[in-house]
Amino acid sequence: MSDSDVTGPPHLHGSVASRTHDAPGLHSQVLDELGQAICEGRMPAGATFTTEALENKYQVSRSVIRESLRALEAMGMVTSKRRVGNRVLPMSEWNVYDLSVIRWRLAGHGRIAQLRSLTQLRTAIEPEAAKLAASRGALTQASDLMGLAGRLWAAGRSGDQDEFLTLDIQFHSLVMEMSGNEMFTRLNNLVSEVLIGRTNYGLMPQFPHDEALQMHVDVANAIQSGNADAAGASMLGIMTRTIREMGQIWDQNLQHGTTSTA
C-alpha cells in the first residue's frame, strides 16, 4: 500500500510530516494527528493502512508509529492484524470516556455534538452527586463550596472568563468529591474537559446569566443545609440551562454559516 492510500491530516504548523528524525514529544504529535484525523472522519471507519505508510508519511521511526498505534488500539480506535494491516474502527468501538478521545472530538467539526453528549451525561450524574453531597459532605467542604460559589459569582459578573473557568471546575469537582461516590469522583477530569472545551471554543458567554450564577449559590446553600432534594434540583437547573445556552449559540453559528467553530 502506498502513502496515498492513507488519509492523513492537513499540513499544520508544527506538523510532524516534515520531521526527519525522532524528537522528544514526537509520539504525542503523531498520536494527536492520527487521533484527530480519525475523529474528524479524514481516516474513516473501515479505512486500512500499513505501518510503513505512516512511517513514510510522517518521516518518523517505526517505533514512534507503533507506539502511537498501540495507544489508538487501547482506545478502541484501530485494530491491527498480521498480513492485513491496521484498520480504523467505528465510533461504537471507541473508549469515548478517554480524555484524549474527548479532546480530539472537541477539536473537530463535531464538537457541539460531543459537548451535548457530555452535558447529557453530566445531567444524569451531577444532580445525584449534589443530592449525595448534601447528606454525606463534611461541613468544612460545604463551607469551601459556599466560598467557591461566591467567588464564582464575582468572576461571572466581572466577565473574568479565566477565573470563572478555574472556579467552575473547582466547584463541580468538589460537589462530585463530596458525594462520597468514588465512581463519580473519577469523572472529575471528564467534567473539566467539558468546561474547558466550552470556554476554549467560544461556547461559554463572557458574562454568565445571573440565573446560572444564582443556581450555583443555591446548590451550595442546599448542600450546606443538608437539603438533598433542593441540591439536586438546583444542579439539574444548571445542566438544563447549559444545554439551552449551547443550543442558542449553535443556532447563531448556523445563521452565520459556521458549524465547526464558535
VMD Tcl script that draws the C-alpha trace (Angstrom):
set ca {
  {0.00 0.00 0.00}
  {1.36 3.42 -0.91}
  {1.34 6.61 1.12}
  {-1.54 7.90 -0.97}
  {-3.73 5.13 0.44}
  {-3.61 6.80 3.84}
  {-5.90 9.67 4.57}
  {-3.83 11.96 6.74}
  {-4.29 15.30 8.46}
  {-3.56 18.51 6.55}
  {-0.23 20.27 6.97}
  {-0.43 22.20 10.19}
  {2.02 24.46 11.98}
  {4.37 22.12 13.79}
  {3.19 19.12 11.74}
  {5.33 16.04 12.17}
  {5.23 15.38 8.43}
  {8.35 17.46 7.87}
  {10.41 15.77 10.63}
  {13.26 13.53 9.53}
  {14.20 12.13 12.93}
  {12.61 11.37 16.26}
  {12.47 14.09 18.89}
  {11.02 14.42 22.40}
  {7.24 14.60 22.22}
  {7.12 13.26 18.66}
  {4.99 10.30 19.68}
  {2.40 12.67 21.17}
  {2.33 14.75 17.99}
  {1.82 11.73 15.76}
  {-0.81 10.33 18.11}
  {-2.69 13.64 18.17}
  {-2.69 13.99 14.39}
  {-3.87 10.42 13.86}
  {-6.48 10.66 16.61}
  {-7.92 13.91 15.27}
  {-7.94 12.56 11.72}
  {-9.96 9.55 12.86}
  {-12.35 11.63 14.98}
  {-12.98 14.06 12.11}
  {-13.56 11.27 9.59}
  {-10.49 12.04 7.49}
  {-9.49 8.47 8.32}
  {-12.98 6.92 8.22}
  {-14.13 3.70 9.80}
  {-13.03 0.76 7.70}
  {-10.01 2.54 6.22}
  {-6.87 0.40 6.19}
  {-3.24 1.42 6.19}
  {0.19 -0.02 6.86}
  {2.70 0.91 9.49}
  {5.20 1.55 6.69}
  {2.87 4.05 5.03}
  {2.58 6.09 8.22}
  {6.32 5.83 8.79}
  {6.96 7.34 5.35}
  {4.22 9.93 5.66}
  {5.39 11.35 8.96}
  {9.09 10.67 8.44}
  {9.49 9.13 11.88}
  {10.82 5.82 13.12}
  {8.75 2.67 13.15}
  {8.89 2.63 16.95}
  {7.09 6.02 17.11}
  {4.37 4.80 14.75}
  {3.93 1.54 16.60}
  {3.72 3.31 19.95}
  {1.04 5.64 18.56}
  {-0.90 2.75 17.06}
  {-0.75 0.83 20.34}
  {-2.27 3.82 22.10}
  {-5.03 4.10 19.49}
  {-5.68 0.38 19.72}
  {-6.03 0.65 23.51}
  {-8.66 3.35 22.91}
  {-10.55 1.05 20.55}
  {-9.96 3.31 17.55}
  {-7.87 0.97 15.40}
  {-7.18 -2.73 15.18}
  {-4.15 -4.48 13.77}
  {-3.90 -7.88 12.08}
  {-0.88 -9.56 10.58}
  {-0.84 -9.54 6.76}
  {-3.88 -7.25 6.79}
  {-2.50 -4.06 8.34}
  {-4.27 -1.53 10.51}
  {-7.96 -0.75 10.23}
  {-9.92 2.18 11.64}
  {-12.80 1.05 13.86}
  {-16.24 2.71 14.09}
  {-17.05 5.06 16.96}
  {-19.13 2.34 18.61}
  {-15.84 0.63 19.45}
  {-14.05 3.69 20.83}
  {-13.45 4.36 24.50}
  {-15.38 7.63 24.36}
  {-14.54 8.29 28.01}
  {-10.82 8.50 27.27}
  {-9.72 12.10 27.75}
  {-7.65 12.09 24.56}
  {-10.67 10.97 22.54}
  {-12.77 13.69 24.16}
  {-10.18 16.36 23.33}
  {-9.87 15.19 19.71}
  {-13.65 15.23 19.27}
  {-13.88 18.69 20.82}
  {-11.17 19.94 18.43}
  {-13.12 18.86 15.35}
  {-16.24 19.88 13.50}
  {-18.39 17.66 15.72}
  {-17.60 19.50 18.94}
  {-21.20 20.59 19.53}
  {-22.44 17.01 19.38}
  {-19.63 15.97 21.73}
  {-20.44 18.74 24.19}
  {-24.12 17.85 24.11}
  {-23.36 14.19 24.80}
  {-21.08 15.07 27.67}
  {-23.55 17.58 29.12}
  {-26.34 15.00 28.91}
  {-24.07 12.63 30.84}
  {-23.45 15.33 33.42}
  {-27.22 15.90 33.65}
  {-27.68 12.28 34.61}
  {-24.88 12.27 37.20}
  {-24.26 15.67 38.80}
  {-27.76 16.23 40.26}
  {-27.46 12.88 42.03}
  {-23.94 13.79 43.16}
  {-25.31 17.04 44.61}
  {-28.03 15.14 46.48}
  {-25.47 12.77 47.95}
  {-23.17 15.67 48.84}
  {-25.97 17.22 50.89}
  {-26.18 14.12 53.06}
  {-22.54 12.98 53.07}
  {-20.35 16.05 52.64}
  {-18.28 17.34 55.53}
  {-19.10 20.75 57.00}
  {-15.66 22.06 56.08}
  {-16.24 21.01 52.47}
  {-19.65 22.66 52.47}
  {-18.03 25.87 53.71}
  {-15.44 25.68 50.92}
  {-18.23 25.16 48.40}
  {-20.03 28.27 49.62}
  {-16.83 30.24 49.23}
  {-16.35 28.96 45.68}
  {-19.95 29.88 44.81}
  {-19.36 33.45 46.00}
  {-16.11 33.82 44.07}
  {-17.74 32.23 41.03}
  {-20.49 34.85 41.17}
  {-17.93 37.67 41.33}
  {-15.89 36.28 38.42}
  {-19.02 35.83 36.32}
  {-20.26 39.35 36.95}
  {-16.87 40.84 36.12}
  {-16.51 38.83 32.90}
  {-13.22 37.22 34.00}
  {-13.52 34.01 31.97}
  {-10.19 32.51 33.05}
  {-11.01 32.92 36.72}
  {-14.57 31.74 36.17}
  {-13.35 28.58 34.41}
  {-10.91 27.77 37.21}
  {-13.54 28.26 39.90}
  {-16.25 26.42 37.96}
  {-14.01 23.37 37.64}
  {-13.21 23.50 41.35}
  {-16.90 23.90 42.25}
  {-18.17 20.93 40.28}
  {-15.18 18.78 41.23}
  {-15.83 19.44 44.91}
  {-19.51 18.50 44.58}
  {-18.51 15.20 42.98}
  {-15.95 14.58 45.72}
  {-18.46 15.41 48.44}
  {-20.86 12.81 47.05}
  {-18.67 10.13 48.61}
  {-19.08 8.04 45.46}
  {-15.67 7.09 44.10}
  {-17.17 6.43 40.64}
  {-18.49 9.98 40.46}
  {-15.22 11.42 41.69}
  {-13.34 9.65 38.88}
  {-15.41 11.64 36.38}
  {-13.94 14.94 37.56}
  {-11.44 15.07 34.68}
  {-14.23 14.49 32.19}
  {-16.25 17.36 33.65}
  {-13.15 19.56 33.49}
  {-12.71 18.78 29.78}
  {-16.32 19.81 29.12}
  {-15.90 23.13 30.90}
  {-12.51 23.81 29.28}
  {-13.90 22.91 25.85}
  {-16.89 25.24 26.18}
  {-14.62 28.12 27.13}
  {-11.80 27.48 24.65}
  {-14.15 27.15 21.69}
  {-16.26 30.19 22.48}
  {-19.32 28.28 23.66}
  {-19.43 29.99 27.03}
  {-20.88 33.50 27.37}
  {-18.39 36.02 28.72}
  {-20.98 37.16 31.25}
  {-22.93 34.15 32.57}
  {-26.59 34.84 33.21}
  {-27.46 35.83 36.76}
  {-29.78 32.83 36.96}
  {-26.88 30.45 36.29}
  {-24.74 32.17 38.91}
  {-27.58 32.07 41.42}
  {-28.14 28.36 40.84}
  {-24.54 27.65 41.82}
  {-25.16 29.56 45.04}
  {-28.41 27.62 45.51}
  {-26.57 24.31 45.11}
  {-24.01 25.33 47.72}
  {-26.70 26.58 50.12}
  {-28.73 23.39 49.77}
  {-25.71 21.16 50.32}
  {-24.61 23.17 53.35}
  {-28.09 22.94 54.88}
  {-28.39 19.24 54.08}
  {-31.37 19.67 51.72}
  {-30.74 16.89 49.19}
  {-33.81 17.50 47.04}
  {-33.06 21.21 46.66}
  {-29.41 20.48 45.88}
  {-30.35 18.02 43.15}
  {-32.97 20.33 41.67}
  {-30.60 23.30 41.56}
  {-27.85 21.25 39.91}
  {-30.33 19.92 37.38}
  {-31.26 23.55 36.66}
  {-27.60 24.34 35.92}
  {-27.36 21.41 33.50}
  {-30.64 22.26 31.76}
  {-29.61 25.88 31.30}
  {-26.21 24.77 29.94}
  {-27.87 22.66 27.24}
  {-30.18 25.55 26.36}
  {-27.29 28.01 26.10}
  {-25.32 25.70 23.83}
  {-28.36 25.27 21.61}
  {-28.72 29.04 21.25}
  {-25.05 29.50 20.39}
  {-25.25 26.64 17.89}
  {-28.26 28.27 16.20}
  {-26.33 31.54 15.93}
  {-23.40 29.72 14.32}
  {-25.70 28.13 11.75}
  {-27.12 31.54 10.86}
  {-23.61 32.81 10.22}
  {-22.63 29.69 8.30}
  {-20.05 28.49 10.84}
  {-20.53 24.98 12.13}
  {-17.01 23.94 13.04}
  {-16.05 26.82 15.29}
  {-17.93 29.10 17.60}
}
mol new
graphics top color blue
foreach p $ca { graphics top sphere $p radius 0.5 }
foreach p [lrange $ca 0 end-1] q [lrange $ca 1 end] { graphics top cylinder $p $q radius 0.2 }
display resetview
